[in-house]
Amino acid sequence: MSNGFLSQDEINSLLNGELNNDNEVENNEELLSDLEKDLLGEVGNISMGSASTALYQLLNQKVNITTPVVTVTTIKQIKENFDVPNIILDVEYVEGISGRNMLMMKISDAAVIANCMMGGDGKIESDELSEIEISAVQEAMNQMIGSAATSMATMFGRRVDISPPQSTLWESKEQSLSNDIEEEEKVVRISFDLEVGDVLKSNIMQILPLNTAKKIVSIMMGEEQVQAPVDAPVSESAPTPASAPTMPSSPQPTYEAPVHQQPAYQQPAYEAPANYAQTMSHTQPMMQPSVEVQKANFAPLGTEHVRKSHDNIDLILDVALDISVVLGRTKKSIRDILNLGNGSLIELNKLADEPVEVLVNGKVIAEGEVVVIDENFGVRINNIVSGADRIKSLR
């Protein structure tokens, strides 16, 4: 540049740069068709619908996560176009589908959610998060992404498992977003509108590697068959009794198949007696094994026993029980107790971040954390014994 004017070479360079950027955007958009984007948006919409339900249960606030917008980009472009700081949750799919899934939220939004989780009104004075607030937000995002995986399993018709979520604070644009996704790797960004009651209106972002997004589309379009290695042995073993109906040992696979493949139990259980009826019409000495076939239905006995037990419990469901919460315990000598007065401090043998015990009729049934509900103290249950153990505790 001379005398404030651009040379022709500089003008050409600028024009070429703009053309390159336009071409890059067009190439990104060509990686996914409109139909594929619609499918990903629908999957994201349903998944985040389940996630919003999980978030509602934590916040006691109406939560809406809607309006998915699907675009193809790169990690580098995301870092350039979005402000910091953000909190990111990264999980890996370990069953049902392979790939990764990232959930990104602004720190300011996370502060509002943490405030609501801890009994606040959602009005914050600072965007900075304490360690407790970060843990609260991480738990909320864990619940959200877990619920999303559950809804995906329903849509896919297969089990979907994820690895333990890894959360990070993205505080600098020089900081890497993911150790497993390259800066220039193509990813699919799905942005959602996020509303929490009257206290928050923002957005939340889901990031998928392009190959993961393609696999989701293939499953939804029926191009990728549902993984069914469990069903294949059943289809092969089931005809075995029918192929040799006159063999006295033919009923035995009928017992073995339910043990190893319980979901396929019903079909062999009904077919085997029919085959045996044909066998007995030709060979009368085989009458005795049919008695053994009729004894195959032992599994429901435990269920009936539990059902009868629950029927008895139903008679006392309205009986009131005393619930108490133990913050902690300690022991003092008689001298120390006599010396207690106004302003005295009693130290309990429990750390500040340890869960409190929830007792019913003096027996521990759960652990949780103390929260504030309106103007009263409450306990959020984090760990509870099974229903059967709770029934035993009433005895």
C-alpha positions, 0 to 999 in steps of 0.5 A: 500500500502506498499513499493510502491506496491499495495496489492491484495485487493487494486488491486481488489478494483480498478478493481471492480471500473472500472467494476462498471463504465463500467456497469453504462455506459452500463446501461445508454445506455440501457435506450434509444434504437438507434431508440429513440436516432435518434428520439431525435437527429432529434427533437433536430436538427429541434428545434435548427435549429429554434433556430439558425434562432432566434439567427441569427436575433439577431446577424446578423451573420450566425449561425449553430447549428448542429450534435446532439449527444445523451447520457444518463447520470446524473446531477452528471456526467455532473458536474464532466465532464464539466468545469465551468463557464456556463450559464444555462436556465431552462424552464418547459413545461406547455402545450402539454408535461410535463417535463423540458428543460435546455439549457447550454452554456459556459460563454466564448461563451456567452461573444462572443454572447453578444459582437455581440448583442451589435454591436461588432465584437465578439472579446473579451478580457475577459470572464467576463460578465457585467450585461448588457451582461448577460441580452443580453445573457439571451434574446438570449437564451430565443429567442432560446428556444422559437423558439425551442418550436414553432418548437416542436409544429409543429412536435407534431401537438399540442400546446406547451407552456413553463414557463418563462425561469429561467437563472442561472450562474453555477460558481462552481461544488458544485453549483446545476444545477437544483432545480427540477432534482436530482443529480442521476436522469437520464437525456438525454444530447444532444450536438450540434456544435455551429458556429457563423460566423467566431468568434465562434466555440464551442458547446451548450448542451440541457438537458432533464429528461429521462421521458421527453425524453421518452414522446417526443419519444412516441409522435413522434412514435404515441404511445401517442395520440395528446391531443384533448379534444377540438375536442371530444365535437364537434364530439358528438354535430355535430350529434345532428341536424342529429339525429332529422332533423324534429325538428324546433330547430335543426339548433340552435346547428349549430350556437352555435358550431362555437362560442365555437369550431371555428376550427370545424365551417366549417363542421357543416355549410355545413352539416346543410343546407343539412339536412334542404333541406331533412326536407323541402321536407317533411314538407313545413311549415319549410321553414322559418328557412332556411333563418336564417341558411343562415345568419350564415356567419357573421364572414368574414365581419370584415376581408373583412372590414380590407382587404378593408382598407389595399387595400387603404393603399397599394396605399400610401405604398411608401410615405416617413415618418419621423422617429425620436428617442427621447432619453429623454426630459427635461425643462429649464428656459430661463435663463438656456438656455441662460447660455448654452455653450460648455461643458454644460451638460443637464440632461434628465428625463430618466434613462440610461436603459429605452427604447427610443421612436420611433416616426413616424410623431411625434407619438410614435409607438415603444420603443427600445434600442440604438445600433451601426450599423457599424459606425452609431447609430440605434435602436433595437425595443423591443415593437411596437404597432399593425399594426392597431394602426400604420395605425391609427397614420397616420391619 
